[in-house]
Amino acid sequence: MFHILDHGYAQLIRDLNPQRTVVTCHDLIPLLAAEGVIPIRVPATVARTFRMRLGYLARARRVIIGSHATRVTLERYTRVPGDRIVVVPYGVGELFRPVRGARAPRRQSAGIRDDAHVILQVATAARFKNTPVLLRALALLRRRLPDVLLVRIGAPLFPDEAKLASHLSVSALIRYVGTVDDRVLVEWYNAADVLVFPSV
């Protein structure tokens, strides 16, 4: 049995026995961007080669994906037969668990009161993280919860996102923590009231 761990290498199936090959497909972001479904620019060469790689997925005995949403997208935009697609949710490491006593000290490290309503976003420098929608939601939410704050871990806002935050008057509600190790990340998961994951 052969397992191609990422759909970005699906073309490797050309040199394998397709009936003994499984490919894990993580997402279809370049294709969706090229189709105009999500607002990300991709070079024409990237879109072309990505479509080529996706074409090889249909040859595999099975295609493993991490979510039902990706399954729907895969069935809609590729020729992979539905009976060959298997949803296997991603696992969670043992480190990611409830941690007693993490809330107060972690909030204090960012100057946040214990009784504040904290929203957590873990972001990369990628447009599909959909941060503008989150900023607009934050602007609406502050009308109901004056003490709401957004803690952002990872990449900083893009310049146009920072400009939008200023326009919406929510810049002061954002605490940028930066890149942290997994231990601190777990503590922030425990310190927040809610995690937002607005990726498209």
C-alpha positions as a Markdown table, in Angstrom:
| # | Residue | x | y | z |
|---|---|---|---|---|
| 1 | Met | 0.0 | 0.0 | 0.0 |
| 2 | Phe | 1.3 | 3.5 | -0.9 |
| 3 | His | 0.1 | 6.6 | 0.9 |
| 4 | Ile | 0.7 | 10.0 | -0.7 |
| 5 | Leu | 0.4 | 12.3 | 2.3 |
| 6 | Asp | -0.5 | 15.5 | 0.5 |
| 7 | His | -2.6 | 16.1 | -2.6 |
| 8 | Gly | 0.1 | 18.5 | -3.8 |
| 9 | Tyr | 2.1 | 15.4 | -4.7 |
| 10 | Ala | -0.8 | 13.5 | -6.3 |
| 11 | Gln | 1.0 | 13.3 | -9.6 |
| 12 | Leu | 3.3 | 10.6 | -7.9 |
| 13 | Ile | 0.5 | 8.1 | -8.5 |
| 14 | Arg | 1.7 | 8.0 | -12.1 |
| 15 | Asp | 4.6 | 5.7 | -10.9 |
| 16 | Leu | 2.5 | 3.7 | -8.5 |
| 17 | Asn | -0.2 | 1.1 | -8.6 |
| 18 | Pro | -3.4 | 3.2 | -8.3 |
| 19 | Gln | -5.3 | 0.3 | -6.8 |
| 20 | Arg | -2.8 | 0.2 | -3.9 |
| 21 | Thr | -2.5 | 4.0 | -3.5 |
| 22 | Val | -4.2 | 6.3 | -1.0 |
| 23 | Val | -4.0 | 10.1 | -1.2 |
| 24 | Thr | -4.7 | 12.5 | 1.6 |
| 25 | Cys | -6.4 | 15.7 | 0.4 |
| 26 | His | -6.2 | 18.6 | 2.9 |
| 27 | Asp | -8.1 | 21.4 | 1.0 |
| 28 | Leu | -8.8 | 22.8 | -2.4 |
| 29 | Ile | -7.9 | 26.4 | -1.7 |
| 30 | Pro | -5.9 | 27.2 | -4.9 |
| 31 | Leu | -8.7 | 25.7 | -7.0 |
| 32 | Leu | -11.5 | 27.7 | -5.2 |
| 33 | Ala | -9.4 | 30.8 | -5.5 |
| 34 | Ala | -9.0 | 30.3 | -9.2 |
| 35 | Glu | -12.7 | 29.7 | -9.6 |
| 36 | Gly | -13.5 | 32.9 | -7.8 |
| 37 | Val | -15.2 | 31.2 | -4.8 |
| 38 | Ile | -12.8 | 32.7 | -2.3 |
| 39 | Pro | -11.1 | 36.1 | -2.6 |
| 40 | Ile | -7.5 | 35.1 | -3.0 |
| 41 | Arg | -5.3 | 35.7 | -6.0 |
| 42 | Val | -3.4 | 32.8 | -7.3 |
| 43 | Pro | -1.0 | 32.8 | -10.3 |
| 44 | Ala | -2.3 | 31.1 | -13.4 |
| 45 | Thr | 0.5 | 28.6 | -13.3 |
| 46 | Val | -0.4 | 27.6 | -9.7 |
| 47 | Ala | -4.1 | 27.1 | -10.7 |
| 48 | Arg | -3.1 | 25.1 | -13.8 |
| 49 | Thr | -0.7 | 22.8 | -12.0 |
| 50 | Phe | -3.1 | 22.4 | -9.0 |
| 51 | Arg | -5.9 | 21.3 | -11.4 |
| 52 | Met | -3.4 | 18.8 | -12.9 |
| 53 | Arg | -2.6 | 17.3 | -9.5 |
| 54 | Leu | -6.3 | 17.1 | -8.6 |
| 55 | Gly | -6.9 | 15.2 | -11.8 |
| 56 | Tyr | -4.7 | 12.4 | -10.5 |
| 57 | Leu | -6.8 | 12.0 | -7.3 |
| 58 | Ala | -9.5 | 10.2 | -9.3 |
| 59 | Arg | -7.0 | 7.4 | -10.0 |
| 60 | Ala | -6.4 | 6.6 | -6.3 |
| 61 | Arg | -8.1 | 3.7 | -4.5 |
| 62 | Arg | -9.1 | 6.0 | -1.7 |
| 63 | Val | -8.9 | 9.7 | -1.0 |
| 64 | Ile | -8.7 | 10.7 | 2.7 |
| 65 | Ile | -10.0 | 14.1 | 3.8 |
| 66 | Gly | -10.3 | 15.8 | 7.1 |
| 67 | Ser | -13.8 | 17.1 | 7.1 |
| 68 | His | -17.3 | 16.7 | 5.6 |
| 69 | Ala | -17.0 | 20.2 | 4.2 |
| 70 | Thr | -13.9 | 19.3 | 2.2 |
| 71 | Arg | -15.8 | 16.2 | 1.0 |
| 72 | Val | -18.6 | 18.3 | -0.4 |
| 73 | Thr | -16.1 | 20.6 | -2.1 |
| 74 | Leu | -14.1 | 17.6 | -3.5 |
| 75 | Glu | -17.2 | 16.0 | -5.0 |
| 76 | Arg | -18.4 | 19.3 | -6.5 |
| 77 | Tyr | -15.1 | 20.5 | -8.1 |
| 78 | Thr | -13.3 | 17.2 | -9.0 |
| 79 | Arg | -14.0 | 13.9 | -10.7 |
| 80 | Val | -13.2 | 11.8 | -7.6 |
| 81 | Pro | -16.0 | 9.3 | -7.2 |
| 82 | Gly | -17.9 | 9.8 | -4.0 |
| 83 | Asp | -17.5 | 6.1 | -3.0 |
| 84 | Arg | -13.7 | 6.5 | -2.9 |
| 85 | Ile | -13.7 | 9.5 | -0.5 |
| 86 | Val | -13.2 | 8.7 | 3.2 |
| 87 | Val | -13.5 | 11.4 | 5.9 |
| 88 | Val | -11.0 | 10.9 | 8.7 |
| 89 | Pro | -11.0 | 13.9 | 11.1 |
| 90 | Tyr | -7.6 | 15.2 | 12.1 |
| 91 | Gly | -6.4 | 14.1 | 15.5 |
| 92 | Val | -5.6 | 16.3 | 18.4 |
| 93 | Gly | -2.4 | 16.0 | 20.3 |
| 94 | Glu | -2.4 | 15.1 | 24.0 |
| 95 | Leu | -1.0 | 18.5 | 24.9 |
| 96 | Phe | -4.3 | 20.1 | 23.8 |
| 97 | Arg | -6.5 | 19.6 | 26.8 |
| 98 | Pro | -8.2 | 21.6 | 29.7 |
| 99 | Val | -5.5 | 23.2 | 31.9 |
| 100 | Arg | -6.5 | 24.2 | 35.4 |
| 101 | Gly | -5.3 | 27.6 | 36.5 |
| 102 | Ala | -4.3 | 28.8 | 33.0 |
| 103 | Arg | -7.1 | 31.4 | 32.5 |
| 104 | Ala | -6.1 | 34.2 | 34.9 |
| 105 | Pro | -2.3 | 34.2 | 34.4 |
| 106 | Arg | -2.5 | 34.0 | 30.7 |
| 107 | Arg | -5.0 | 36.9 | 30.5 |
| 108 | Gln | -2.9 | 38.9 | 32.9 |
| 109 | Ser | 0.1 | 38.5 | 30.5 |
| 110 | Ala | -1.9 | 40.5 | 27.9 |
| 111 | Gly | -3.4 | 43.0 | 30.4 |
| 112 | Ile | -6.9 | 41.5 | 30.1 |
| 113 | Arg | -9.3 | 41.4 | 33.0 |
| 114 | Asp | -10.6 | 38.1 | 34.2 |
| 115 | Asp | -14.2 | 39.1 | 33.6 |
| 116 | Ala | -13.7 | 40.3 | 30.0 |
| 117 | His | -15.2 | 38.4 | 27.2 |
| 118 | Val | -12.3 | 37.0 | 25.2 |
| 119 | Ile | -12.5 | 35.8 | 21.6 |
| 120 | Leu | -9.5 | 33.9 | 20.3 |
| 121 | Gln | -8.3 | 33.7 | 16.7 |
| 122 | Val | -5.3 | 31.6 | 15.7 |
| 123 | Ala | -4.2 | 33.0 | 12.3 |
| 124 | Thr | -1.6 | 32.5 | 9.6 |
| 125 | Ala | -0.7 | 35.0 | 7.0 |
| 126 | Ala | -3.2 | 33.7 | 4.6 |
| 127 | Arg | -6.2 | 35.5 | 3.1 |
| 128 | Phe | -8.5 | 32.5 | 3.4 |
| 129 | Lys | -8.5 | 33.0 | 7.2 |
| 130 | Asn | -11.3 | 35.5 | 6.4 |
| 131 | Thr | -10.3 | 38.0 | 9.1 |
| 132 | Pro | -12.3 | 40.9 | 7.6 |
| 133 | Val | -15.5 | 39.0 | 8.4 |
| 134 | Leu | -14.3 | 38.5 | 11.9 |
| 135 | Leu | -13.5 | 42.2 | 12.3 |
| 136 | Arg | -17.0 | 43.1 | 11.2 |
| 137 | Ala | -18.5 | 40.6 | 13.6 |
| 138 | Leu | -16.4 | 42.1 | 16.4 |
| 139 | Ala | -17.8 | 45.6 | 15.6 |
| 140 | Leu | -21.3 | 44.3 | 15.8 |
| 141 | Leu | -20.7 | 42.2 | 19.0 |
| 142 | Arg | -19.2 | 45.2 | 20.9 |
| 143 | Arg | -22.7 | 46.8 | 20.8 |
| 144 | Arg | -23.9 | 43.9 | 23.0 |
| 145 | Leu | -20.7 | 43.2 | 25.0 |
| 146 | Pro | -18.8 | 46.4 | 25.6 |
| 147 | Asp | -16.0 | 44.4 | 27.3 |
| 148 | Val | -15.3 | 42.0 | 24.4 |
| 149 | Leu | -11.7 | 41.6 | 23.2 |
| 150 | Leu | -10.1 | 39.7 | 20.4 |
| 151 | Val | -6.9 | 37.9 | 21.1 |
| 152 | Arg | -5.0 | 37.1 | 17.9 |
| 153 | Ile | -2.2 | 34.6 | 17.9 |
| 154 | Gly | 0.1 | 34.1 | 14.9 |
| 155 | Ala | 0.5 | 36.5 | 12.0 |
| 156 | Pro | -0.3 | 40.2 | 12.3 |
| 157 | Leu | -3.2 | 41.8 | 10.4 |
| 158 | Phe | -2.6 | 42.6 | 6.8 |
| 159 | Pro | -2.3 | 46.4 | 6.2 |
| 160 | Asp | -5.8 | 46.5 | 4.7 |
| 161 | Glu | -7.2 | 44.5 | 7.6 |
| 162 | Ala | -5.6 | 46.9 | 10.1 |
| 163 | Lys | -7.1 | 49.8 | 8.1 |
| 164 | Leu | -10.5 | 48.0 | 8.3 |
| 165 | Ala | -10.2 | 47.5 | 12.0 |
| 166 | Ser | -9.5 | 51.2 | 12.4 |
| 167 | His | -12.4 | 52.1 | 10.2 |
| 168 | Leu | -14.7 | 49.9 | 12.3 |
| 169 | Ser | -13.2 | 51.4 | 15.6 |
| 170 | Val | -12.2 | 48.0 | 16.9 |
| 171 | Ser | -8.4 | 48.4 | 16.8 |
| 172 | Ala | -8.3 | 49.0 | 20.6 |
| 173 | Leu | -10.2 | 45.7 | 21.1 |
| 174 | Ile | -7.5 | 43.6 | 19.5 |
| 175 | Arg | -4.7 | 42.1 | 21.5 |
| 176 | Tyr | -2.0 | 40.8 | 19.3 |
| 177 | Val | 0.0 | 38.0 | 21.0 |
| 178 | Gly | 2.3 | 37.0 | 18.1 |
| 179 | Thr | 3.7 | 33.5 | 17.5 |
| 180 | Val | 3.7 | 31.3 | 20.6 |
| 181 | Asp | 4.8 | 27.7 | 21.3 |
| 182 | Asp | 2.2 | 25.0 | 21.8 |
| 183 | Arg | 2.3 | 25.2 | 25.6 |
| 184 | Val | 1.3 | 28.9 | 25.5 |
| 185 | Leu | -1.2 | 28.2 | 22.8 |
| 186 | Val | -2.9 | 25.6 | 24.9 |
| 187 | Glu | -3.1 | 28.1 | 27.8 |
| 188 | Trp | -4.7 | 30.6 | 25.5 |
| 189 | Tyr | -7.3 | 28.1 | 24.4 |
| 190 | Asn | -8.1 | 27.7 | 28.1 |
| 191 | Ala | -8.1 | 31.4 | 28.8 |
| 192 | Ala | -10.5 | 32.3 | 26.0 |
| 193 | Asp | -14.3 | 32.2 | 26.2 |
| 194 | Val | -14.7 | 31.2 | 22.6 |
| 195 | Leu | -12.5 | 30.3 | 19.6 |
| 196 | Val | -13.3 | 31.7 | 16.2 |
| 197 | Phe | -12.3 | 29.9 | 13.0 |
| 198 | Pro | -13.7 | 31.9 | 10.1 |
| 199 | Ser | -11.7 | 30.4 | 7.4 |
| 200 | Val | -13.4 | 30.0 | 4.0 |
